[in-house]
């Protein structure tokens, strides 16, 4: 399908727009306008709802930090809510509470998102509030000192949740000191020494309109939304800039996968092991990998769940997961079990992966996994917040939008042979391991766990 000629929203607002793209996304319900300065506005009208969700997506995350400022992107996300030139933290909270809305943010390896979920009639207020926080947060020294303690408490909370702790440690074991391997939250040392000047610099250099996407979904009109966003960004739009290109990256490993052991007196041992996977721009591997993940540990009928929990009763929680970045990824298996059963559980899990790597999956497993993915995709898009997340992430990560029907069709196209080939390729790669439990020395771990990294 060809690209529709750029058209103004109206005679009055034509100067506000660099381009409006509708034809390429006609089947998706998504509309896109590029404002001066490269700021992208994407919207999706969701019939039958009375809500609206706005997200300001910034193409900046923990991957963009140097080692000396590890955790800066996440710290900044906290800090921007403390004060703007016209609002205090209390003002921000009261404005959202007064309309029964939700205001929050999250930081990931490659992006940060500030979002609000409100009644449709309150969208103008939500746009003004979220953009004020993102653009005008003050990063005052006194606020840094207060929020520093909050982030340190968050690190303690992470450390008290062994599942989260071994998850972070696994990525470090897999990627080493590469920025992808560092925890998004940073470390106690980096947070304790974080200065307000560094956070202000990070904010000013990284938070540019050309790196941002404003995504809005719900009972909204595209033209009205564009005008609200333009008004909020008016003094930040530099007509010289175009949208920043999508993040491509070229992952260069700095180390081999390793084993990380964390001692803790606990009733359970927690194990994560896995391999480096594929980047999100390796599109031909995305859906076969999703099917493989579902077969291995993505549901109650998965091989890992059946083999370890249902047949042997050796664990309550067992699953696999996939993390995807621009130029690399991670496939991992998590298991929590009694320490005396860790060796049996690790042996069983490794056996499942070796079976699939050698023999592939069955046609029945492939069909069941595709059905699970199809249902999960559609059911996960039942509200305006999930729709906003989908279009914001797609625009920032890929620069395009697929309709739900197109995505469902692509899942249907996956074949058993495709999945089996991906399994052979992926599951033969070097393995990283993280484990937490009552093991004071690495040699106290079961031999099968130590051998996972051989």
Protein Blocks (a to p, Z undefined) as FASTA:
>chain_A
ZZdddddfblklmmmpmbdcfklmmmnopacdddehhiacdddddehiabdcdddddfbd
fklpcfklgoklmmmmmmmmmpcfkbcfklmmmmmmmnopacdddddfkbccddddddfk
lmmmmmmmmmmmmmmogoiaklmmmmmmmmmmmmmmmmmmmklmmmmmmmmmmnomafkl
pcfklpfklmmmpcfklmmmmmmmmmcfklpccddedjddfklmmmmmmmmmmmmccfkb
ccddddfbjaddfbdcdddddddddfbdcdddddddddfklmmlmmmmmmmmmmmmncfk
bmklmmmmmmnopafbdcddddddfkbccddddddddfklmmmmmmmmmmmmmmmmmnop
afklmmmmmmmmmmmmmmmmmbfklmmmmmmmmmmmnopacdfklmmmmmmmpcfklmmm
mmmmmmmpccddddddjdfbfklpcfklmmmmZZ
